[in-house]
Amino acid sequence: MANISNKIYIDLLSDEVLLKIFQYITDLKDLFTLRLLSERIAAVAQDMSVAHTVICTRQYWLKTGMLKKYIEPILDKMHTLDLNYCYWINLEELTSLLRCTNLRALHLMQLKIDEVSLCKMLSQLPHLTSLSISIRDIEKFNQEVNGCKAVQECLSRIRKLSIHFRYHIQCQPEDLVRFSSGPSFVDYFHSLEEIYVYGCANNVRCFPLYYFSPVVENVSSLKNMKVMSLNNFQDETATIFFYSLLRSVCIGGVQLRTLLQPTNDFNPEWSDLDYQDAMANMDTLVHLDIAGSNMFIFNDVFNFTTANHLQYLNLAGNKTVDSESLFFLSHCCPQLVSINLHSCPSIFLRHAVGYLGLDFNNEPLVKDLTGLQSLLVQCVRLVHLNISGAHIHMTDLNSPPFSSITVLLSLKPNLISLSLSHCCLYTGHNCPSSDNPRLSRRCSSCYLPIIDGSGSPKCTYQTTPDKFDLKGLIRAIPDIEHFELYAAFHQSCFTDPSGLPRHHNILSRCLATVVVPDDDLENIGAWNKLKTLQLTGLNGDKLANFFRAIARGCLSLESLSISSHCTRKVGMLTTLSCFPKLKDFRVEHPYFPVDEDMLSSIAQWPKLERACIISHSENIDSFAIEQLLTNAPRLVNFQLFSHAPKTTCDSLMNYVAHKLSQSRPELSVCISSQLTVDLQLVATQNLSDINIEEVTLLRSRVAASPRDH
């Protein structure tokens, strides 16, 4: 009766009141449901003030025909249509877009649409100013653009462009030269202000430097450029396109607001005068990403003394950034909100006459925390901090001002995101003495003593479980939302194609990693606002209590990733507790069970959308996997990499292809043996780019990109 009364009450409201209410509803599923209540409410819900924006991204419930049914009545009213990452939507459903003549923003990233159909669609959109597309054959796209005046006019009005090179056609060297010279679709962008370039995560080939050349004949057409971003520099086509365009922008002397260009010291423009002149004044720069570079902070290209408004800085993988660099940046960039120092091994070191070791230029270094301390004190707005992959043991410091990194981080109780190495949480006092003649050399990663004659250098630090100060960190930062415990040089079946130096063959793990007490990890459950959690390099043989603790305490958790190097079976881990809000689950554990009990418990998670299990298990329960795929209501991506026989994996993949592909087109599945020759190739053939980047690949994600400030 209560429901009937409420329905009658809604019908009694005036159209004006209903419009006011509906304008606060942003979820597409809710708006779709409104149309089913009554014809009058459906008519109100189709008013332009409500229907002008349609966001379909990650709306996995959209089945075949539903999108077309929803947009047909509002074709002339839509101003924004976002279909990014809706990889299951077929081309037939997009034919209606040919009549959406009033669209201002159209986003089709990672949709399976060919270049001919895309250009036909663009030719019908005279008001478009924001565009997101995926291109497989850039030469074909050039031909279509050059052959259609309407498409050229459409591109000339674009202000914001996101372009994704999706499994692009592999070209010969002479084709790449042709791509970067002569007529190009880029020449038609006369109003461009923002460009975001995305490459394929699996492309790791190199290419000659001389392919960098301007792709824009009239560089003045880029005078309005404010934002340039590249997500994956190992993709050759995306990188050539981005740096060629960046060169053109720099020639025009444009002052950028955002420059996100992960590079690995192969960018020849860094020595070019045009590039230096463009960065001489960084007063307008708000976001800067130069991850992978080993350029000194004190350099002739980037003038950080003028970067007074910089809010985001990514220096990941830079081995030259030391404590003095952080001290300098803290005073030059006091507005920093987010900084990424992942895999920067020298951030706890400074130059001095008395030293523990030599830096990469054979100059003396000593342990020092003043740079990090200054960063935490001077940058009052800093809330996202990534210092993972760097070693610091408090016993290396002479009379340290803080008993642990935890105490130092208490200077920032308002931190929202934090990523750090395991040894940062230790306060142990039993580090070996350097007086021992066997400890005369020091680790090139953490500058701790190494034992001669033992092959690879080994960090000799040892500690006791009672010195693991996770409780102190929880007290110091009570409201954290994103936390990573990321081990330096941790290896995974799926490494991150970020280009950051790993040096797996010459450096061993810090021993502080392998002695992390699983019992202490249960304290993470005290973070009741935690949304994402990633733990790597764990011993992981006693995880049962840990999973129960975080399921009970971290009620807001949406993403969980566990990576372990355990050498024995997981004690007492047969099922997992229910996580009420968990959407993404990734576990990489040699002995993680893939049986009916485990998979049936995972199937009970009400909001689970993506799951990735990497295990050495040879016995996987095929029936339980089929039940999970069939019955889990929201599951749209399932990945299983085990040591099961190839026949078993192929049988499960056939089940998905024949039984689920029609009823659940949004479901993408990859079940494969880890013994497969090219495991990453198998993943890219069965999974969409977005799922590979966000779930399959193991990477540090804190401060990996600018957040909304």
N, C-alpha and C positions, 0 to 999 in steps of 0.2 A: 504493500500500500504506500509505503514511503516513496518508492521509486515513481509510482504513478503520480503522486502529489507533486513531486519535484518536476516531472515532465509537464504537467499542466501549468505549473508556475512559470516555467521557461517560456511556454507558448504565449503566456499573457504579457510578457515583456514586449516593449515597443522595439521596432527595428533599430532605432538609435541606441537604445541600451544594449541590445544584443551585439551591435557593431563594436561598442566600447569594450564589451567582455571578450569578444572574439579576437580583438586586436592584441590581447595579451597572450593568446594561445599561439605558440610557435612550433609545437611538435606536429609533424605532418600526419601522423596516425590519428591524433585527436581531431584535426581539421577534417580528415577523411571520414571519421565517425560522425561528425556533426551533420554531414550531408544525408545520413541515413535516418535521422530523427524525424524530420518532416520536410515537406516541400518548401514551406516558408523559411525554416531555419537553413535549409540548403541554399536557398536564394540569397539569404543574408550572408552566409559563409562564402559565397562566390563574389561578394562585392570587392571592388578593386582595393579598398583599404585593407582587406584581409588577404586577398588572393594574389597580391602583386609579387610576393616572394614565396617560392616553393623550394624548400631545402630537402633533397632526397638522400644526401650523403649518409651512409651507414643505416639507411632505412631498409634493413634486410627483409622485412615483412612484405615488401612490395613484390607481388607475384606477377606473372605474365599477364598483361592486359590491364593491370590495375593503374599503372602510371598513365596510360593513354586515357583510361576512363576518368581519371582525376583532372587531367589538364585540358581535356576537350572543351568543357564548358567555360574555361577561363583563358582561352588562347589569346584573346585580344587584351587581357587585363594583366598578364604576367609581365613583370619587369626584370625579375631575377629567377633563373632556374639553375639549381646546383645539383648536378648528377655525378659529381666527382666520386670515383671509386665504386660506382654502381656497375661493377664489371659483369653482372649477370643480365643487365638490360640489353635486349637485342635491338638490332637496327630498325626492325619493322616498327617498334613502338616509338621510335624517334622521328618517323615521317611526319607526325603531327606538328613538329617544331617548324616545319616549313611555313606554317600559318601564324607563328608567334611573332608577328611583325613589330611588336612594341618592346621586345626584349632589349634590356640595357646590359644585362650580365648573363653569360652562358658558360657553364662549367662542365666539361665533358672529359675530365682527366681519367685515363685508364679505362675508357669505354672502347669496345671493339667496333670502331667505325673507320672505314677506309677514307683515303684522302679525297676521292671523288665525291663521296656522299657528304663529307665535311664541308668541302667548298660549295657544294650545291646549297647546303644549309646556310652558310655564311652569306651567300649572295642574296638571301631573302631577309636579311636583318639590317635594316638601314640605320638603326639607332644604337647599335651595340658599342659599348665602351670598355667592357671587361670580358676577357675570354680565357678559358682554360682548355687545352687540347692535348691529345696524344698523337704523335706522328711516328709512323714506322718507316716510311720511305720519304726522306726529305726531298729527293730529286723529283719524285712524283708530285709532291705538294707544291714545289716551285713551279712545275709545269702548269698545274691547275690554276694557281694564283695568277701567273703571267698570262693565261689565256682567258681570264674573266675580269672585265672591268668592274662589275658589281662587287666581287670579292676584294679587289684592290681598294675600292672606296670604303668597304667595311673595315679593312685593316687600317686604313688611314685614320679612322676615328678611335681605334683602340688605345686606351690609356693604361690598362693593366693587363699584362699577358703572362700566363703560366703555360709553359710548353714542356711536354714530357716526351722524351725519345724512347718509345716502347719497342724493345726487341727489334731495333731498326735493321734495315737491310745492310749487310756487311759490304763495304765498298773496297775497291782497289785503291791504291795510293793516288792514281790519276783522278779517280772520282772524288776523293776528298779534296784535292786541289780545286776541282771544279766547283765543289760545294762552297768553298771559301772565297770564290772570286766570281765575277760576272753577275748577271741578274739574280736577285735573291728576294724572297718574300719580305725580308727585313727592310728592304728599301721602301716599302709601302707604309711603314709605320711612321707617321708624321706627328703623332700626338702622344707617343709612348712615354709614360712616367714610371712604370714599375714592370720589371720582368723577372720571372722566376723560372729557372731552368732545372729540369729533373732528368736524371739518367737512369739506366737500368742497374740494379744492385749487383748483378752477376757479371758485369763486363769488367774485366781486369786487364785488358790488353793495353800496351803502350803505343805511342805514336811519335813521329819525328817532330821536333820543335818548329821546323820551318813551316808547318801547316798553319801557324798562327799568322793571320793577316786580316786587315779590316774587311768586314762584309757589308758595310754601308758606304755607298758612294757619296752620299751627302751627309756628312757627320752633323751638320747643323740641325738635321731633323730629330736628333736625340737631345736637343738642348734642354728639354723638360724632364729628363731622366732623374729620378730620385732614389729608386730602389733597384738593386741588382743582386740576384741570389742564385747560387749553384749548389745543388744538394749532393752531387756525387761526382768527384773529379776523375774517377777511374773509368767512367764511360767516355770513350773517345769522341763520339759525335757531340754529346752534350758539352764536353769541355772545349772542344774546338769552337763550337758555336758561341759559348759564353765568353771565352777570352778574346775572340775576335771582336765581338760586340763591345766588350769592355775597353779594348784598345781604341775603338772608334769613339767611345764616350770620353776617354781620357784625352784624346786629341782635341776634342771640343772644349776641354777645360771645365767640364760639368762638375759641380759640387754635389756629391751624393749624400743622402740621409742614411741609407742602409747599403752595406757592401758585404755580402756573405759569399766568400770565394774560397772554400777549402782547397788548399794547394799543398804540394809536396816539393817546393823549391824547383819546379820546372817552368815557372812562369817567366818568360824572357822579358815581359814588360816591366818587371821590377827594376830592371837596370835601364829602362828607357826614360828619357827626360820628360816625355809627355806624361808618363805615369807618375813620376815624382812630383811634377808641378801640380797634378790633380790632387795629391794628398798632402801638399805643403801646408794647407790650411784645412784642418779637420773640425772646424767649429760647427759645421752643419751635421757631422756624422753622429748618428745615434746608435747604430748597430754595426759591428765589425767582426767578421769571422776570417781569420787567417790560420785556421787549424792546419797542422801538418808542416808548417814552415819552421825552419830553424833560424829565422831572421832574429837578430838581437832587437830588444825593445828600443835601445838607443841606436837608431839607424837613419839612413838618408832618405828613406822613402816615406814612412809613416811618421808624421810629426805629432807625437802624442801630447806634447806640451800645449797644443791648441785644441785637444779633444775634451773640452770642458763639459760637453753635453752627452758624452758617450754613456749609454745605459747598458749595452750588451757587448761583451768581448769574449771571443773564443780563441784561445791560444793552444788548444789541445795538441799534444805531440811535440811541442817545442822544447828541446833539451837545453836551450840557452837561457830560458827564463829562470832566473834565480831569485833569492830573497830580496836583493837590491832592486831588481826589476819590479817586484810587487810593491816595494816601498815607493818607487818612482811613480808607478801607475796610480797608487792610492791617492797621491797628491795632485796628479794631473787629471784624473778622471773621478772626481768625488761623487758623481751622479750615478755610478755603476749600480745596476740592479741585479745583473746576472753576469757571472764570469766562469769560464770553463778552462780549467788547468789540468784536465785529464791527461795522464801519461806525460807530464812535465816533471822529469826526475830531479830537477835541480831547484825546485821552489823552496826547499828547506835548507839551502846552501848559500853561502856568500863567500866572497874572496877575502883572503887574509894571509898574513905571513906564516902564522902557525896553522898548519892544516892537517886534515885527515886524509886527503887525497888530492888528485888533480882533476880539473874539469876536462871537457872534451877538447879544449885548446891547450891542455897541459899547464893550466894556471892553478894556483893553490886555492882550496876551498875549505870552509869549516861549516858545521851545522849551525843553523840560525833560524829563528822564528819571528824576527822583527818585521819581516816583509808581510807575512800573513797577519800578524797582529795589527800592523798599520792599515792593511786592507779592511779588516773588520771594524776598526775604529773610525777611519776617515770616511769610508763609503757607508754612510748612515742608511741608505736606501737598499743596501745589498740584502737580497733574500734568497738568491739561487747561487749555490757554491758547489763547484766540482773540483776536488783535490785528490781524486782517486788515482792510483797508479804511481804515487810518490811515496817513498819510504821516510819514516822518521821514528827513531827510537829515543825516548827521553834520556836514556843513559848516555847518549852521545854528547849531550849538552853539559857544559860546565856551569853549574848554578843556574839552571833554567828558571825564568820568571814564572813559569806555569808548570804544575806537576804533570800535566798531560794536555794533549790536543783538545780533549773534552773541556777542560777548564778554559782554554783559550776560546773555544767556540761558544762558551757561555756569554761571551761579549755580544753575541747575536742571538738572543732568545727568540727573535721573530723570524728566523730562517724558515722558509717554506720548502726548499729543496736542498738536499745535501747528498754528495757522493764522496766517499773517502776510502782509503785502504785500510785493511785490517789492523796493521801495526799502529795506526793513528789512535786506536782505542786502548793501547796497552800502556801501563805505567810500570812495567817490570824493572827489576834492579839487578838482574843476573847476566847482563851482557858480558861476554868474554873479554878479558883484559888484553889490550894491544901490546902488553909487555911480552906476551908469549911469542917466541920466535916463529912458531908455525902460523902466526896470524900477522905476518909482516905486510902482506898485500891486502887491498881492500876491494870490495865489490864495486864494479863499475856502475851499478844501478843505485845502490843505497849507501855506498861508501863505508860499509861495515867491513870488519876483517874477514878475509876468506882464507881457507885452508889450502896450503900449497900441495901440489901433487895429487889433487883429487879430481882432475878433469875439469869440468865446468865450474866456474866460480860459484861458491855457495855462501849465502848469507848465514852467519853462525848465530844470529840472535835467537835466544830461547827465553821463554817466560812461563809463568804459571797461570792456570785458569783464573785464580782469584784476583789477578791484576787486569783482567779484561773489563774495561770501564764503560760498558754499554748502559748500565743503569744511570751513571753520571750524565751521559749524553742525553738520555731521555728526560732527565730532570732539567738539563740545560736548555733543551729545545722541545718544549712540550707540545707544540702545535704543528709540528712538521707534517707535510702532506706527501712528499716524495723523498724516499730514502734508498740509497744504494750502498752496499758494502762490496766494493769492486776490487778484486785482487789484481795486483800488478802482474802483467804477463800471463794472465789466466788463459788457458787454451780451451777452445770449444770446437765441436764438430762444424759449426757454422761461424766462422770469424767475420768480423765486421769489415767490409771493404772500404775502410776509411783512409787507408794509406798511412796510418800512424805506425811508427816503428815498434815492432814487437820483440825482436831479438830472441826468439825462443831457443835458439841453439847455443847461445852463449851465456844466458842468465837463468838461474833457477828461481823458484818462488821464494819469497820471504817466508821464513819458518813461522813467523807470527800468523800466517794464513792457515797453516795446517794444524795449528793447535787451538783454533777458536773453539771454545766450549759450546757444544750444542745446547746445553742447559741454559746458558746465559742468553741465547737467542730468543728464548721464550719471553724475555722481558719486552721484546718489540710489541707484544700485545698491548702494552700500556699506551701506545700511540693510537688513540681512538679516532684521530682525524686523518690517519694515513690512507692515501689513495693508491699509490704505487710503491711497490717494494721489490727490490732486486738484490739478491745475495749470491755472490760467486765465490768459487774457491773453497767451499766448505768441506769439512770432513764428512759430514752428512750421514753418519751411521746411526744417529739417534734423533731422527726428525719427527717422530710421531707426536711427541709432546709439543714440539714447536708448532706444528700445523694446528693442533688443537688450541694453543694459546692465541695465535693470531686470528683464528676463526672466531674465537670468543671475544677478543678485545678490539681487533681492527674491523669494526663493522662497516666502515666506509671504503674498504679496500676494493679497488676495481681492477688492478693489474698486479700479478704475482709472478716473479721469475726466480727460480732456484737452479743454481748450477753447482754441481759437486764433483769432486775427484775421488769419492769414496772407494776404498779398495775391498770392502766387505759388505755383505747384505745389510739392508736397512732393518734394524731391529724393531719389531712390533708395528711396522707400517704396513697395514693391510687395507685400510680405508682412509678417506679424508673427510674431515668435518665439513659442514655446509658453510659456504661463504655467500651471504645473501646478496651482495652487490658485485661480486667478481665477474668481470667480462673477459679478461685475458689471462690465461694460465700457461706458463712455460716451465717445464722441469727437465733438467739435464742431469741424470743420475744413472750410473752404471747398473744399479740394481733396483731401479724403480719398477714395481710389479705392473704388468699389463694383463690383468686377469679380471674375472667377473666382479669380484668384490670391489676392486679399486675403481673400475670404470663405471659401475653402477652408482657408486658414491659420488663420482664426478658428475654423473647425469642428473643428480638431484640439485645441482646449483642452478637457481632459477634464472639467472641473467647471463650465464656463460655463453659467449659468442665465439671465442677462438681458443683452441687448446693445441699445444705442441709438446709432445713427449719424446724425449731422446733417451733411450735405454739400451743396455747391452743384453737385454732379455732375449732368449732364443724361443721361448714359449709365449706366444701371445694368443689371447682368447678371441678367435675370429667372431664367434657368435656374440660375445659381449660388445665387441666393436660395432658390429652391425646394429645391435640394439641401441647403443649410444647414438649412432648417426641417425637412426630412425626416430628415436623418441625424445632426444634432447630438444626442447622447443625452440631455443634461440641459437643453437650452434650453427655457425655459418662457415667455420674453417677448422679442420682437424688435420693435424700433422703427427705422424708416428714414424720415427726412425729407430729401428731396433736391429737385432742380429737374427731376426726370424728368416726362414728360407724365402728365397725369391718367389717360389710358387705360392706361398701363403700370402705374400704382399700383393702379388698380381691378382689373386682370387678376390681379395677385398677391394681392390681398385675396380675390378670388373663388376662387382656388386654395386658399387656406387654408380658406375656408368650406366648400368642397365636398369637398376631399380629406383634410383633417387634423382637422376639428372633431370627428369621431366617434372616431377612433383616438387623438387627443391633445387631450382636452378641457381640459387644464391650459395648453395653449399659447395665449397671447394675442399678437396681432400688430397693429401699426399701421404701414402703409406709405402715405405721403402726400407730396404735393408741398408744399414750403414756400410756394409761391405761393397756396395755399388761403386763402380770405378769413379764416376763423376756424380757425386751426391748433390752438389749444388745445381747441376744441369737438370737432374730429375725434379728438384724443387721448383725451378723456374718454368718447367714444362707443365706443371700441375697447379701452381699457385699464382695468384695475382701479385703484382709488385708490392702493393700496399701491405699484404699479409707477410711477404718475405721481409720487408723492411721493418715492420713493427713487431713481428712475432718470431720468425725463424732466426734472424740474425741476433747474435748476442753482442750487445754494445752498451756502453755507458750513455744514458739518455739525459741525465741532469744537465741543464744548461747547454744542451746540444744545439738549440736554436732559440731565437728570441721569444720570450713569452709576452703576452699582453700585459703591459705595465699599468 
